[in-house]
Amino acid sequence: MARVVIDNVSKQYGGLQVLHNLSVEIEDGKFVVLVGPSGCGKSTLLRMIAGLETISGGEMNIDGRVVNDLAPRERDIAMVFQNYALYPHMTVADNMSFALRLMRRDKEEIGKRIDHASGILALTPYLARKPAALSGGQRQRVAMGRAIVRDPKVFLFDEPLSNLDAKLRVQMRAEIRDLHDRLKTTTIYVTHDQTEAMTMADQIVVLNQGRIEQVGTPLELYKSPANLFVAGFIGSPAMNFLTGRHAEAHGAATLGIRPEHIRISAAGTGISGTVAFAEHLGSDTFLKVDLPDAGHVIVRGGGDLMVAAGQEISMVFPEEKLHRFDGDGKAMR
């Protein structure tokens, strides 16, 4: 295990700066997720930690050692890629042992490590198979097993679940988190999916346009977003934003409230609006409600909420659940 310190790190491609003086400390044994929209720089940062991209400025420190100029194999990290990167002509066992054989480890040690990793990942029955004979989830486990056998100080995951279907993604999220809880190895995980980030992370680093917007636990980001970007990115469905008289009445340029915090009230109380559409999803009901002169809000209610399009409803926005943002988009505490 190792502590990873990113100190004032930047990245430039010619005259284009894609990462702007990033600083964050990743504590030993933590599961940290880098999250943000496509093009925000999260995968570039991960590749810089791995040594697959050069560092234009600042210092990258792994386990107390500056690694800016070290080759990937000298950093004691293991990376799991989005496309698995398995050798199609090799068996599962050979794929998992490939790096160890390059390191000239003896056969007995290699065998023990493969047995250990395949047992953890439920791959023992498939060790003689080639990747073409495996499902997508099994291939991802092989990629993870190849990382585990190296016993690295840091695991790096680059959007490892994006090629899987929705049901398998949910299953693999739980498996990766369970693996981390057992191995306690420092893990840095990149995704654009904020649901993955919220369900898996000890700590989340939110990136946007090459800058860090906020660092915190999932609950901290959900309850106390630092700005409009984080407020709108974290949470599903996204936070509602209101401007104009509703916001000004609360001393803010923009007012935010999450869909699950809006309460439907008795007719004639609170704020009135017209239901534009209703989605009944069994356990939840989602309403899009048009407000006079204020756009619309999304309301999340229980599955037994029977409301139809065209119906007028009244809503209450609880004061303690409101988020206020100033003219620069920063949270007002």
Secondary structure as UniProt FT lines:
FT   STRAND          4..13
FT   TURN            14..15
FT   STRAND          16..26
FT   TURN            28..29
FT   STRAND          31..35
FT   TURN            38..39
FT   HELIX           42..50
FT   STRAND          57..62
FT   TURN            63..64
FT   STRAND          65..66
FT   TURN            68..69
FT   HELIX           72..74
FT   TURN            75..76
FT   STRAND          77..80
FT   TURN            82..83
FT   TURN            88..89
FT   HELIX           92..102
FT   TURN            103..104
FT   HELIX           107..120
FT   TURN            121..122
FT   HELIX           124..126
FT   TURN            127..128
FT   HELIX           131..133
FT   HELIX           136..148
FT   TURN            149..150
FT   STRAND          154..158
FT   TURN            160..163
FT   HELIX           166..183
FT   STRAND          186..191
FT   HELIX           194..200
FT   STRAND          203..208
FT   TURN            209..210
FT   STRAND          211..216
FT   HELIX           218..223
FT   HELIX           228..233
FT   STRAND          240..242
FT   HELIX           245..248
FT   TURN            249..251
FT   STRAND          254..257
FT   HELIX           259..261
FT   STRAND          263..265
FT   TURN            267..268
FT   STRAND          271..280
FT   STRAND          284..290
FT   TURN            292..293
FT   STRAND          296..302
FT   TURN            303..304
FT   TURN            309..310
FT   STRAND          312..316
FT   HELIX           319..321
FT   STRAND          323..325
FT   TURN            327..328
FT   STRAND          330..331
//
